[in-house]
Amino acid sequence: MAKEIDRVNFRVRGPKGLYKALNEAAEKNERTFNSEVIYRLAQTFGEEGKSFVNIDEEVESRIKQVLTEIAARGKRQKAA
């Protein structure tokens, strides 16, 4: 069972170039844009920041697993 995670929404305005670079990094690292931002922000907090990233990566990993399972079911249904 996934851990209960306290989350808040916040918006940040920034340069388009930074936004583009974060998007490209997220694709390269197979993360969502949000996860990439959280990962990079958490790194600035050193050891303390690792606790934020670990929880986020657990959630992201579970989402990827579920999406893979859904895609596999779809392929099986099409083949049937």
mmCIF file of the N, C-alpha and C atoms, coordinates in Angstrom:
data_MODEL
# 
_entry.id   MODEL 
# 
loop_
_atom_site.group_PDB 
_atom_site.id 
_atom_site.type_symbol 
_atom_site.label_atom_id 
_atom_site.label_alt_id 
_atom_site.label_comp_id 
_atom_site.label_asym_id 
_atom_site.label_entity_id 
_atom_site.label_seq_id 
_atom_site.pdbx_PDB_ins_code 
_atom_site.Cartn_x 
_atom_site.Cartn_y 
_atom_site.Cartn_z 
_atom_site.occupancy 
_atom_site.B_iso_or_equiv 
_atom_site.pdbx_formal_charge 
_atom_site.auth_seq_id 
_atom_site.auth_comp_id 
_atom_site.auth_asym_id 
_atom_site.auth_atom_id 
_atom_site.pdbx_PDB_model_num 
ATOM 1   N N  . MET A 1 1  ? 0.838  -1.171  0.000   1.00 0.00 ? 1  MET A N  1 
ATOM 2   C CA . MET A 1 1  ? 0.000  0.000   0.000   1.00 0.00 ? 1  MET A CA 1 
ATOM 3   C C  . MET A 1 1  ? 0.889  1.241   0.000   1.00 0.00 ? 1  MET A C  1 
ATOM 4   N N  . ALA A 1 2  ? 0.552  2.201   -0.839  1.00 0.00 ? 2  ALA A N  1 
ATOM 5   C CA . ALA A 1 2  ? 1.339  3.430   -0.926  1.00 0.00 ? 2  ALA A CA 1 
ATOM 6   C C  . ALA A 1 2  ? 1.183  4.245   0.350   1.00 0.00 ? 2  ALA A C  1 
ATOM 7   N N  . LYS A 1 3  ? 2.221  4.978   0.679   1.00 0.00 ? 3  LYS A N  1 
ATOM 8   C CA . LYS A 1 3  ? 2.194  5.833   1.852   1.00 0.00 ? 3  LYS A CA 1 
ATOM 9   C C  . LYS A 1 3  ? 1.285  7.032   1.614   1.00 0.00 ? 3  LYS A C  1 
ATOM 10  N N  . GLU A 1 4  ? 0.639  7.483   2.670   1.00 0.00 ? 4  GLU A N  1 
ATOM 11  C CA . GLU A 1 4  ? -0.146 8.715   2.614   1.00 0.00 ? 4  GLU A CA 1 
ATOM 12  C C  . GLU A 1 4  ? 0.839  9.876   2.472   1.00 0.00 ? 4  GLU A C  1 
ATOM 13  N N  . ILE A 1 5  ? 0.627  10.718  1.484   1.00 0.00 ? 5  ILE A N  1 
ATOM 14  C CA . ILE A 1 5  ? 1.553  11.807  1.223   1.00 0.00 ? 5  ILE A CA 1 
ATOM 15  C C  . ILE A 1 5  ? 0.810  13.127  1.300   1.00 0.00 ? 5  ILE A C  1 
ATOM 16  N N  . ASP A 1 6  ? 1.319  14.036  2.117   1.00 0.00 ? 6  ASP A N  1 
ATOM 17  C CA . ASP A 1 6  ? 0.761  15.383  2.162   1.00 0.00 ? 6  ASP A CA 1 
ATOM 18  C C  . ASP A 1 6  ? 1.282  16.141  0.953   1.00 0.00 ? 6  ASP A C  1 
ATOM 19  N N  . ARG A 1 7  ? 0.380  16.708  0.197   1.00 0.00 ? 7  ARG A N  1 
ATOM 20  C CA . ARG A 1 7  ? 0.772  17.459  -0.987  1.00 0.00 ? 7  ARG A CA 1 
ATOM 21  C C  . ARG A 1 7  ? 0.056  18.797  -0.994  1.00 0.00 ? 7  ARG A C  1 
ATOM 22  N N  . VAL A 1 8  ? 0.702  19.773  -1.571  1.00 0.00 ? 8  VAL A N  1 
ATOM 23  C CA . VAL A 1 8  ? 0.099  21.081  -1.790  1.00 0.00 ? 8  VAL A CA 1 
ATOM 24  C C  . VAL A 1 8  ? 0.363  21.472  -3.238  1.00 0.00 ? 8  VAL A C  1 
ATOM 25  N N  . ASN A 1 9  ? -0.511 22.270  -3.781  1.00 0.00 ? 9  ASN A N  1 
ATOM 26  C CA . ASN A 1 9  ? -0.308 22.788  -5.130  1.00 0.00 ? 9  ASN A CA 1 
ATOM 27  C C  . ASN A 1 9  ? 0.320  24.169  -5.030  1.00 0.00 ? 9  ASN A C  1 
ATOM 28  N N  . PHE A 1 10 ? 1.316  24.407  -5.851  1.00 0.00 ? 10 PHE A N  1 
ATOM 29  C CA . PHE A 1 10 ? 1.871  25.750  -5.939  1.00 0.00 ? 10 PHE A CA 1 
ATOM 30  C C  . PHE A 1 10 ? 2.321  25.991  -7.363  1.00 0.00 ? 10 PHE A C  1 
ATOM 31  N N  . ARG A 1 11 ? 2.182  27.224  -7.782  1.00 0.00 ? 11 ARG A N  1 
ATOM 32  C CA . ARG A 1 11 ? 2.550  27.601  -9.142  1.00 0.00 ? 11 ARG A CA 1 
ATOM 33  C C  . ARG A 1 11 ? 3.817  28.433  -9.092  1.00 0.00 ? 11 ARG A C  1 
ATOM 34  N N  . VAL A 1 12 ? 4.627  28.251  -10.114 1.00 0.00 ? 12 VAL A N  1 
ATOM 35  C CA . VAL A 1 12 ? 5.878  29.000  -10.204 1.00 0.00 ? 12 VAL A CA 1 
ATOM 36  C C  . VAL A 1 12 ? 5.975  29.558  -11.615 1.00 0.00 ? 12 VAL A C  1 
ATOM 37  N N  . ARG A 1 13 ? 6.297  30.827  -11.718 1.00 0.00 ? 13 ARG A N  1 
ATOM 38  C CA . ARG A 1 13 ? 6.554  31.429  -13.026 1.00 0.00 ? 13 ARG A CA 1 
ATOM 39  C C  . ARG A 1 13 ? 8.055  31.470  -13.229 1.00 0.00 ? 13 ARG A C  1 
ATOM 40  N N  . GLY A 1 14 ? 8.477  31.192  -14.439 1.00 0.00 ? 14 GLY A N  1 
ATOM 41  C CA . GLY A 1 14 ? 9.901  31.212  -14.726 1.00 0.00 ? 14 GLY A CA 1 
ATOM 42  C C  . GLY A 1 14 ? 10.169 31.354  -16.205 1.00 0.00 ? 14 GLY A C  1 
ATOM 43  N N  . PRO A 1 15 ? 11.419 31.384  -16.569 1.00 0.00 ? 15 PRO A N  1 
ATOM 44  C CA . PRO A 1 15 ? 11.808 31.540  -17.970 1.00 0.00 ? 15 PRO A CA 1 
ATOM 45  C C  . PRO A 1 15 ? 11.403 30.327  -18.813 1.00 0.00 ? 15 PRO A C  1 
ATOM 46  N N  . LYS A 1 16 ? 11.010 30.596  -20.069 1.00 0.00 ? 16 LYS A N  1 
ATOM 47  C CA . LYS A 1 16 ? 10.626 29.520  -20.977 1.00 0.00 ? 16 LYS A CA 1 
ATOM 48  C C  . LYS A 1 16 ? 11.769 28.530  -21.184 1.00 0.00 ? 16 LYS A C  1 
ATOM 49  N N  . GLY A 1 17 ? 12.990 29.041  -21.231 1.00 0.00 ? 17 GLY A N  1 
ATOM 50  C CA . GLY A 1 17 ? 14.137 28.166  -21.437 1.00 0.00 ? 17 GLY A CA 1 
ATOM 51  C C  . GLY A 1 17 ? 14.301 27.153  -20.312 1.00 0.00 ? 17 GLY A C  1 
ATOM 52  N N  . LEU A 1 18 ? 14.053 27.584  -19.095 1.00 0.00 ? 18 LEU A N  1 
ATOM 53  C CA . LEU A 1 18 ? 14.134 26.680  -17.954 1.00 0.00 ? 18 LEU A CA 1 
ATOM 54  C C  . LEU A 1 18 ? 13.032 25.636  -18.025 1.00 0.00 ? 18 LEU A C  1 
ATOM 55  N N  . TYR A 1 19 ? 11.833 26.070  -18.388 1.00 0.00 ? 19 TYR A N  1 
ATOM 56  C CA . TYR A 1 19 ? 10.701 25.153  -18.547 1.00 0.00 ? 19 TYR A CA 1 
ATOM 57  C C  . TYR A 1 19 ? 11.031 24.082  -19.589 1.00 0.00 ? 19 TYR A C  1 
ATOM 58  N N  . LYS A 1 20 ? 11.577 24.517  -20.712 1.00 0.00 ? 20 LYS A N  1 
ATOM 59  C CA . LYS A 1 20 ? 11.940 23.587  -21.782 1.00 0.00 ? 20 LYS A CA 1 
ATOM 60  C C  . LYS A 1 20 ? 13.021 22.607  -21.307 1.00 0.00 ? 20 LYS A C  1 
ATOM 61  N N  . ALA A 1 21 ? 14.023 23.121  -20.614 1.00 0.00 ? 21 ALA A N  1 
ATOM 62  C CA . ALA A 1 21 ? 15.103 22.260  -20.118 1.00 0.00 ? 21 ALA A CA 1 
ATOM 63  C C  . ALA A 1 21 ? 14.577 21.229  -19.120 1.00 0.00 ? 21 ALA A C  1 
ATOM 64  N N  . LEU A 1 22 ? 13.659 21.641  -18.252 1.00 0.00 ? 22 LEU A N  1 
ATOM 65  C CA . LEU A 1 22 ? 13.073 20.703  -17.291 1.00 0.00 ? 22 LEU A CA 1 
ATOM 66  C C  . LEU A 1 22 ? 12.243 19.634  -18.002 1.00 0.00 ? 22 LEU A C  1 
ATOM 67  N N  . ASN A 1 23 ? 11.490 20.041  -19.016 1.00 0.00 ? 23 ASN A N  1 
ATOM 68  C CA . ASN A 1 23 ? 10.712 19.065  -19.796 1.00 0.00 ? 23 ASN A CA 1 
ATOM 69  C C  . ASN A 1 23 ? 11.622 18.041  -20.465 1.00 0.00 ? 23 ASN A C  1 
ATOM 70  N N  . GLU A 1 24 ? 12.699 18.513  -21.068 1.00 0.00 ? 24 GLU A N  1 
ATOM 71  C CA . GLU A 1 24 ? 13.640 17.614  -21.735 1.00 0.00 ? 24 GLU A CA 1 
ATOM 72  C C  . GLU A 1 24 ? 14.303 16.670  -20.729 1.00 0.00 ? 24 GLU A C  1 
ATOM 73  N N  . ALA A 1 25 ? 14.667 17.194  -19.573 1.00 0.00 ? 25 ALA A N  1 
ATOM 74  C CA . ALA A 1 25 ? 15.282 16.366  -18.534 1.00 0.00 ? 25 ALA A CA 1 
ATOM 75  C C  . ALA A 1 25 ? 14.287 15.325  -18.030 1.00 0.00 ? 25 ALA A C  1 
ATOM 76  N N  . ALA A 1 26 ? 13.034 15.723  -17.878 1.00 0.00 ? 26 ALA A N  1 
ATOM 77  C CA . ALA A 1 26 ? 12.009 14.787  -17.411 1.00 0.00 ? 26 ALA A CA 1 
ATOM 78  C C  . ALA A 1 26 ? 11.857 13.635  -18.393 1.00 0.00 ? 26 ALA A C  1 
ATOM 79  N N  . GLU A 1 27 ? 11.812 13.930  -19.679 1.00 0.00 ? 27 GLU A N  1 
ATOM 80  C CA . GLU A 1 27 ? 11.719 12.868  -20.692 1.00 0.00 ? 27 GLU A CA 1 
ATOM 81  C C  . GLU A 1 27 ? 12.931 11.951  -20.634 1.00 0.00 ? 27 GLU A C  1 
ATOM 82  N N  . LYS A 1 28 ? 14.103 12.537  -20.582 1.00 0.00 ? 28 LYS A N  1 
ATOM 83  C CA . LYS A 1 28 ? 15.345 11.762  -20.541 1.00 0.00 ? 28 LYS A CA 1 
ATOM 84  C C  . LYS A 1 28 ? 15.384 10.848  -19.309 1.00 0.00 ? 28 LYS A C  1 
ATOM 85  N N  . ASN A 1 29 ? 14.918 11.362  -18.175 1.00 0.00 ? 29 ASN A N  1 
ATOM 86  C CA . ASN A 1 29 ? 14.962 10.601  -16.924 1.00 0.00 ? 29 ASN A CA 1 
ATOM 87  C C  . ASN A 1 29 ? 13.709 9.760   -16.683 1.00 0.00 ? 29 ASN A C  1 
ATOM 88  N N  . GLU A 1 30 ? 12.813 9.746   -17.688 1.00 0.00 ? 30 GLU A N  1 
ATOM 89  C CA . GLU A 1 30 ? 11.559 8.990   -17.598 1.00 0.00 ? 30 GLU A CA 1 
ATOM 90  C C  . GLU A 1 30 ? 10.766 9.360   -16.352 1.00 0.00 ? 30 GLU A C  1 
ATOM 91  N N  . ARG A 1 31 ? 10.639 10.664  -16.148 1.00 0.00 ? 31 ARG A N  1 
ATOM 92  C CA . ARG A 1 31 ? 9.850  11.201  -15.049 1.00 0.00 ? 31 ARG A CA 1 
ATOM 93  C C  . ARG A 1 31 ? 8.787  12.122  -15.625 1.00 0.00 ? 31 ARG A C  1 
ATOM 94  N N  . THR A 1 32 ? 7.776  12.386  -14.833 1.00 0.00 ? 32 THR A N  1 
ATOM 95  C CA . THR A 1 32 ? 6.840  13.437  -15.203 1.00 0.00 ? 32 THR A CA 1 
ATOM 96  C C  . THR A 1 32 ? 7.538  14.774  -14.981 1.00 0.00 ? 32 THR A C  1 
ATOM 97  N N  . PHE A 1 33 ? 6.984  15.812  -15.568 1.00 0.00 ? 33 PHE A N  1 
ATOM 98  C CA . PHE A 1 33 ? 7.544  17.147  -15.359 1.00 0.00 ? 33 PHE A CA 1 
ATOM 99  C C  . PHE A 1 33 ? 7.552  17.465  -13.867 1.00 0.00 ? 33 PHE A C  1 
ATOM 100 N N  . ASN A 1 34 ? 6.433  17.204  -13.205 1.00 0.00 ? 34 ASN A N  1 
ATOM 101 C CA . ASN A 1 34 ? 6.325  17.487  -11.772 1.00 0.00 ? 34 ASN A CA 1 
ATOM 102 C C  . ASN A 1 34 ? 7.383  16.721  -10.978 1.00 0.00 ? 34 ASN A C  1 
ATOM 103 N N  . SER A 1 35 ? 7.553  15.444  -11.284 1.00 0.00 ? 35 SER A N  1 
ATOM 104 C CA . SER A 1 35 ? 8.538  14.636  -10.553 1.00 0.00 ? 35 SER A CA 1 
ATOM 105 C C  . SER A 1 35 ? 9.956  15.144  -10.766 1.00 0.00 ? 35 SER A C  1 
ATOM 106 N N  . GLU A 1 36 ? 10.231 15.622  -11.968 1.00 0.00 ? 36 GLU A N  1 
ATOM 107 C CA . GLU A 1 36 ? 11.558 16.168  -12.262 1.00 0.00 ? 36 GLU A CA 1 
ATOM 108 C C  . GLU A 1 36 ? 11.814 17.420  -11.419 1.00 0.00 ? 36 GLU A C  1 
ATOM 109 N N  . VAL A 1 37 ? 10.818 18.292  -11.342 1.00 0.00 ? 37 VAL A N  1 
ATOM 110 C CA . VAL A 1 37 ? 10.961 19.510  -10.545 1.00 0.00 ? 37 VAL A CA 1 
ATOM 111 C C  . VAL A 1 37 ? 11.148 19.161  -9.072  1.00 0.00 ? 37 VAL A C  1 
ATOM 112 N N  . ILE A 1 38 ? 10.325 18.244  -8.560  1.00 0.00 ? 38 ILE A N  1 
ATOM 113 C CA . ILE A 1 38 ? 10.429 17.830  -7.155  1.00 0.00 ? 38 ILE A CA 1 
ATOM 114 C C  . ILE A 1 38 ? 11.796 17.222  -6.888  1.00 0.00 ? 38 ILE A C  1 
ATOM 115 N N  . TYR A 1 39 ? 12.254 16.364  -7.777  1.00 0.00 ? 39 TYR A N  1 
ATOM 116 C CA . TYR A 1 39 ? 13.557 15.721  -7.615  1.00 0.00 ? 39 TYR A CA 1 
ATOM 117 C C  . TYR A 1 39 ? 14.668 16.764  -7.518  1.00 0.00 ? 39 TYR A C  1 
ATOM 118 N N  . ARG A 1 40 ? 14.642 17.714  -8.440  1.00 0.00 ? 40 ARG A N  1 
ATOM 119 C CA . ARG A 1 40 ? 15.706 18.722  -8.471  1.00 0.00 ? 40 ARG A CA 1 
ATOM 120 C C  . ARG A 1 40 ? 15.639 19.665  -7.268  1.00 0.00 ? 40 ARG A C  1 
ATOM 121 N N  . LEU A 1 41 ? 14.439 20.039  -6.866  1.00 0.00 ? 41 LEU A N  1 
ATOM 122 C CA . LEU A 1 41 ? 14.311 20.873  -5.669  1.00 0.00 ? 41 LEU A CA 1 
ATOM 123 C C  . LEU A 1 41 ? 14.783 20.123  -4.429  1.00 0.00 ? 41 LEU A C  1 
ATOM 124 N N  . ALA A 1 42 ? 14.395 18.867  -4.318  1.00 0.00 ? 42 ALA A N  1 
ATOM 125 C CA . ALA A 1 42 ? 14.775 18.071  -3.151  1.00 0.00 ? 42 ALA A CA 1 
ATOM 126 C C  . ALA A 1 42 ? 16.290 17.938  -3.043  1.00 0.00 ? 42 ALA A C  1 
ATOM 127 N N  . GLN A 1 43 ? 16.979 17.854  -4.187  1.00 0.00 ? 43 GLN A N  1 
ATOM 128 C CA . GLN A 1 43 ? 18.441 17.745  -4.166  1.00 0.00 ? 43 GLN A CA 1 
ATOM 129 C C  . GLN A 1 43 ? 19.094 18.937  -3.485  1.00 0.00 ? 43 GLN A C  1 
ATOM 130 N N  . THR A 1 44 ? 18.454 20.084  -3.541  1.00 0.00 ? 44 THR A N  1 
ATOM 131 C CA . THR A 1 44 ? 19.047 21.273  -2.933  1.00 0.00 ? 44 THR A CA 1 
ATOM 132 C C  . THR A 1 44 ? 19.030 21.208  -1.407  1.00 0.00 ? 44 THR A C  1 
ATOM 133 N N  . PHE A 1 45 ? 18.271 20.265  -0.848  1.00 0.00 ? 45 PHE A N  1 
ATOM 134 C CA . PHE A 1 45 ? 18.194 20.112  0.604   1.00 0.00 ? 45 PHE A CA 1 
ATOM 135 C C  . PHE A 1 45 ? 19.096 19.000  1.122   1.00 0.00 ? 45 PHE A C  1 
ATOM 136 N N  . GLY A 1 46 ? 19.945 18.455  0.271   1.00 0.00 ? 46 GLY A N  1 
ATOM 137 C CA . GLY A 1 46 ? 20.907 17.438  0.698   1.00 0.00 ? 46 GLY A CA 1 
ATOM 138 C C  . GLY A 1 46 ? 20.238 16.190  1.247   1.00 0.00 ? 46 GLY A C  1 
ATOM 139 N N  . GLU A 1 47 ? 20.752 15.678  2.351   1.00 0.00 ? 47 GLU A N  1 
ATOM 140 C CA . GLU A 1 47 ? 20.234 14.448  2.945   1.00 0.00 ? 47 GLU A CA 1 
ATOM 141 C C  . GLU A 1 47 ? 18.752 14.564  3.301   1.00 0.00 ? 47 GLU A C  1 
ATOM 142 N N  . GLU A 1 48 ? 18.362 15.699  3.836   1.00 0.00 ? 48 GLU A N  1 
ATOM 143 C CA . GLU A 1 48 ? 16.961 15.910  4.213   1.00 0.00 ? 48 GLU A CA 1 
ATOM 144 C C  . GLU A 1 48 ? 16.045 15.783  2.990   1.00 0.00 ? 48 GLU A C  1 
ATOM 145 N N  . GLY A 1 49 ? 16.503 16.257  1.850   1.00 0.00 ? 49 GLY A N  1 
ATOM 146 C CA . GLY A 1 49 ? 15.707 16.225  0.631   1.00 0.00 ? 49 GLY A CA 1 
ATOM 147 C C  . GLY A 1 49 ? 15.447 14.835  0.098   1.00 0.00 ? 49 GLY A C  1 
ATOM 148 N N  . LYS A 1 50 ? 16.310 13.875  0.447   1.00 0.00 ? 50 LYS A N  1 
ATOM 149 C CA . LYS A 1 50 ? 16.130 12.506  -0.043  1.00 0.00 ? 50 LYS A CA 1 
ATOM 150 C C  . LYS A 1 50 ? 14.798 11.913  0.394   1.00 0.00 ? 50 LYS A C  1 
ATOM 151 N N  . SER A 1 51 ? 14.323 12.286  1.564   1.00 0.00 ? 51 SER A N  1 
ATOM 152 C CA . SER A 1 51 ? 13.043 11.736  2.029   1.00 0.00 ? 51 SER A CA 1 
ATOM 153 C C  . SER A 1 51 ? 11.892 12.198  1.136   1.00 0.00 ? 51 SER A C  1 
ATOM 154 N N  . PHE A 1 52 ? 11.968 13.408  0.601   1.00 0.00 ? 52 PHE A N  1 
ATOM 155 C CA . PHE A 1 52 ? 10.928 13.889  -0.298  1.00 0.00 ? 52 PHE A CA 1 
ATOM 156 C C  . PHE A 1 52 ? 10.958 13.126  -1.612  1.00 0.00 ? 52 PHE A C  1 
ATOM 157 N N  . VAL A 1 53 ? 12.128 12.926  -2.146  1.00 0.00 ? 53 VAL A N  1 
ATOM 158 C CA . VAL A 1 53 ? 12.284 12.266  -3.436  1.00 0.00 ? 53 VAL A CA 1 
ATOM 159 C C  . VAL A 1 53 ? 11.905 10.798  -3.351  1.00 0.00 ? 53 VAL A C  1 
ATOM 160 N N  . ASN A 1 54 ? 12.300 10.116  -2.310  1.00 0.00 ? 54 ASN A N  1 
ATOM 161 C CA . ASN A 1 54 ? 11.996 8.694   -2.201  1.00 0.00 ? 54 ASN A CA 1 
ATOM 162 C C  . ASN A 1 54 ? 10.505 8.438   -2.232  1.00 0.00 ? 54 ASN A C  1 
ATOM 163 N N  . ILE A 1 55 ? 9.746  9.243   -1.529  1.00 0.00 ? 55 ILE A N  1 
ATOM 164 C CA . ILE A 1 55 ? 8.297  9.071   -1.528  1.00 0.00 ? 55 ILE A CA 1 
ATOM 165 C C  . ILE A 1 55 ? 7.759  9.336   -2.924  1.00 0.00 ? 55 ILE A C  1 
ATOM 166 N N  . ASP A 1 56 ? 8.201  10.414  -3.556  1.00 0.00 ? 56 ASP A N  1 
ATOM 167 C CA . ASP A 1 56 ? 7.717  10.765  -4.878  1.00 0.00 ? 56 ASP A CA 1 
ATOM 168 C C  . ASP A 1 56 ? 8.069  9.682   -5.891  1.00 0.00 ? 56 ASP A C  1 
ATOM 169 N N  . GLU A 1 57 ? 9.271  9.123   -5.818  1.00 0.00 ? 57 GLU A N  1 
ATOM 170 C CA . GLU A 1 57 ? 9.672  8.078   -6.743  1.00 0.00 ? 57 GLU A CA 1 
ATOM 171 C C  . GLU A 1 57 ? 8.859  6.807   -6.535  1.00 0.00 ? 57 GLU A C  1 
ATOM 172 N N  . GLU A 1 58 ? 8.474  6.507   -5.298  1.00 0.00 ? 58 GLU A N  1 
ATOM 173 C CA . GLU A 1 58 ? 7.627  5.346   -5.039  1.00 0.00 ? 58 GLU A CA 1 
ATOM 174 C C  . GLU A 1 58 ? 6.278  5.511   -5.732  1.00 0.00 ? 58 GLU A C  1 
ATOM 175 N N  . VAL A 1 59 ? 5.697  6.683   -5.616  1.00 0.00 ? 59 VAL A N  1 
ATOM 176 C CA . VAL A 1 59 ? 4.405  6.955   -6.242  1.00 0.00 ? 59 VAL A CA 1 
ATOM 177 C C  . VAL A 1 59 ? 4.541  6.874   -7.760  1.00 0.00 ? 59 VAL A C  1 
ATOM 178 N N  . GLU A 1 60 ? 5.567  7.488   -8.300  1.00 0.00 ? 60 GLU A N  1 
ATOM 179 C CA . GLU A 1 60 ? 5.784  7.478   -9.746  1.00 0.00 ? 60 GLU A CA 1 
ATOM 180 C C  . GLU A 1 60 ? 5.985  6.054   -10.258 1.00 0.00 ? 60 GLU A C  1 
ATOM 181 N N  . SER A 1 61 ? 6.735  5.260   -9.531  1.00 0.00 ? 61 SER A N  1 
ATOM 182 C CA . SER A 1 61 ? 6.974  3.870   -9.917  1.00 0.00 ? 61 SER A CA 1 
ATOM 183 C C  . SER A 1 61 ? 5.669  3.086   -9.970  1.00 0.00 ? 61 SER A C  1 
ATOM 184 N N  . ARG A 1 62 ? 4.809  3.306   -8.997  1.00 0.00 ? 62 ARG A N  1 
ATOM 185 C CA . ARG A 1 62 ? 3.522  2.602   -8.963  1.00 0.00 ? 62 ARG A CA 1 
ATOM 186 C C  . ARG A 1 62 ? 2.647  3.035   -10.131 1.00 0.00 ? 62 ARG A C  1 
ATOM 187 N N  . ILE A 1 63 ? 2.649  4.306   -10.454 1.00 0.00 ? 63 ILE A N  1 
ATOM 188 C CA . ILE A 1 63 ? 1.865  4.799   -11.588 1.00 0.00 ? 63 ILE A CA 1 
ATOM 189 C C  . ILE A 1 63 ? 2.339  4.142   -12.882 1.00 0.00 ? 63 ILE A C  1 
ATOM 190 N N  . LYS A 1 64 ? 3.656  4.077   -13.082 1.00 0.00 ? 64 LYS A N  1 
ATOM 191 C CA . LYS A 1 64 ? 4.197  3.434   -14.282 1.00 0.00 ? 64 LYS A CA 1 
ATOM 192 C C  . LYS A 1 64 ? 3.785  1.968   -14.351 1.00 0.00 ? 64 LYS A C  1 
ATOM 193 N N  . GLN A 1 65 ? 3.808  1.289   -13.211 1.00 0.00 ? 65 GLN A N  1 
ATOM 194 C CA . GLN A 1 65 ? 3.420  -0.117  -13.158 1.00 0.00 ? 65 GLN A CA 1 
ATOM 195 C C  . GLN A 1 65 ? 1.953  -0.285  -13.571 1.00 0.00 ? 65 GLN A C  1 
ATOM 196 N N  . VAL A 1 66 ? 1.090  0.550   -13.046 1.00 0.00 ? 66 VAL A N  1 
ATOM 197 C CA . VAL A 1 66 ? -0.336 0.468   -13.372 1.00 0.00 ? 66 VAL A CA 1 
ATOM 198 C C  . VAL A 1 66 ? -0.558 0.755   -14.855 1.00 0.00 ? 66 VAL A C  1 
ATOM 199 N N  . LEU A 1 67 ? 0.103  1.773   -15.393 1.00 0.00 ? 67 LEU A N  1 
ATOM 200 C CA . LEU A 1 67 ? -0.047 2.094   -16.810 1.00 0.00 ? 67 LEU A CA 1 
ATOM 201 C C  . LEU A 1 67 ? 0.437  0.954   -17.703 1.00 0.00 ? 67 LEU A C  1 
ATOM 202 N N  . THR A 1 68 ? 1.515  0.308   -17.312 1.00 0.00 ? 68 THR A N  1 
ATOM 203 C CA . THR A 1 68 ? 2.014  -0.844  -18.064 1.00 0.00 ? 68 THR A CA 1 
ATOM 204 C C  . THR A 1 68 ? 1.000  -1.979  -18.041 1.00 0.00 ? 68 THR A C  1 
ATOM 205 N N  . GLU A 1 69 ? 0.406  -2.223  -16.894 1.00 0.00 ? 69 GLU A N  1 
ATOM 206 C CA . GLU A 1 69 ? -0.612 -3.269  -16.781 1.00 0.00 ? 69 GLU A CA 1 
ATOM 207 C C  . GLU A 1 69 ? -1.834 -2.960  -17.641 1.00 0.00 ? 69 GLU A C  1 
ATOM 208 N N  . ILE A 1 70 ? -2.253 -1.707  -17.661 1.00 0.00 ? 70 ILE A N  1 
ATOM 209 C CA . ILE A 1 70 ? -3.396 -1.302  -18.479 1.00 0.00 ? 70 ILE A CA 1 
ATOM 210 C C  . ILE A 1 70 ? -3.088 -1.499  -19.957 1.00 0.00 ? 70 ILE A C  1 
ATOM 211 N N  . ALA A 1 71 ? -1.899 -1.110  -20.380 1.00 0.00 ? 71 ALA A N  1 
ATOM 212 C CA . ALA A 1 71 ? -1.507 -1.274  -21.788 1.00 0.00 ? 71 ALA A CA 1 
ATOM 213 C C  . ALA A 1 71 ? -1.467 -2.745  -22.169 1.00 0.00 ? 71 ALA A C  1 
ATOM 214 N N  . ALA A 1 72 ? -0.956 -3.592  -21.281 1.00 0.00 ? 72 ALA A N  1 
ATOM 215 C CA . ALA A 1 72 ? -0.883 -5.026  -21.558 1.00 0.00 ? 72 ALA A CA 1 
ATOM 216 C C  . ALA A 1 72 ? -2.293 -5.611  -21.698 1.00 0.00 ? 72 ALA A C  1 
ATOM 217 N N  . ARG A 1 73 ? -3.206 -5.189  -20.839 1.00 0.00 ? 73 ARG A N  1 
ATOM 218 C CA . ARG A 1 73 ? -4.605 -5.664  -20.927 1.00 0.00 ? 73 ARG A CA 1 
ATOM 219 C C  . ARG A 1 73 ? -5.219 -5.262  -22.258 1.00 0.00 ? 73 ARG A C  1 
ATOM 220 N N  . GLY A 1 74 ? -4.968 -4.018  -22.674 1.00 0.00 ? 74 GLY A N  1 
ATOM 221 C CA . GLY A 1 74 ? -5.495 -3.543  -23.940 1.00 0.00 ? 74 GLY A CA 1 
ATOM 222 C C  . GLY A 1 74 ? -4.998 -4.370  -25.117 1.00 0.00 ? 74 GLY A C  1 
ATOM 223 N N  . LYS A 1 75 ? -3.702 -4.716  -25.100 1.00 0.00 ? 75 LYS A N  1 
ATOM 224 C CA . LYS A 1 75 ? -3.136 -5.528  -26.169 1.00 0.00 ? 75 LYS A CA 1 
ATOM 225 C C  . LYS A 1 75 ? -3.748 -6.927  -26.173 1.00 0.00 ? 75 LYS A C  1 
ATOM 226 N N  . ARG A 1 76 ? -3.957 -7.491  -24.990 1.00 0.00 ? 76 ARG A N  1 
ATOM 227 C CA . ARG A 1 76 ? -4.581 -8.827  -24.915 1.00 0.00 ? 76 ARG A CA 1 
ATOM 228 C C  . ARG A 1 76 ? -6.012 -8.807  -25.428 1.00 0.00 ? 76 ARG A C  1 
ATOM 229 N N  . GLN A 1 77 ? -6.744 -7.746  -25.108 1.00 0.00 ? 77 GLN A N  1 
ATOM 230 C CA . GLN A 1 77 ? -8.121 -7.632  -25.560 1.00 0.00 ? 77 GLN A CA 1 
ATOM 231 C C  . GLN A 1 77 ? -8.189 -7.473  -27.076 1.00 0.00 ? 77 GLN A C  1 
ATOM 232 N N  . LYS A 1 78 ? -7.278 -6.713  -27.660 1.00 0.00 ? 78 LYS A N  1 
ATOM 233 C CA . LYS A 1 78 ? -7.255 -6.548  -29.116 1.00 0.00 ? 78 LYS A CA 1 
ATOM 234 C C  . LYS A 1 78 ? -6.905 -7.856  -29.814 1.00 0.00 ? 78 LYS A C  1 
ATOM 235 N N  . ALA A 1 79 ? -6.026 -8.643  -29.202 1.00 0.00 ? 79 ALA A N  1 
ATOM 236 C CA . ALA A 1 79 ? -5.595 -9.909  -29.788 1.00 0.00 ? 79 ALA A CA 1 
ATOM 237 C C  . ALA A 1 79 ? -6.709 -10.961 -29.714 1.00 0.00 ? 79 ALA A C  1 
ATOM 238 N N  . ALA A 1 80 ? -7.610 -10.825 -28.769 1.00 0.00 ? 80 ALA A N  1 
ATOM 239 C CA . ALA A 1 80 ? -8.667 -11.829 -28.562 1.00 0.00 ? 80 ALA A CA 1 
ATOM 240 C C  . ALA A 1 80 ? -9.783 -11.701 -29.569 1.00 0.00 ? 80 ALA A C  1 
# 
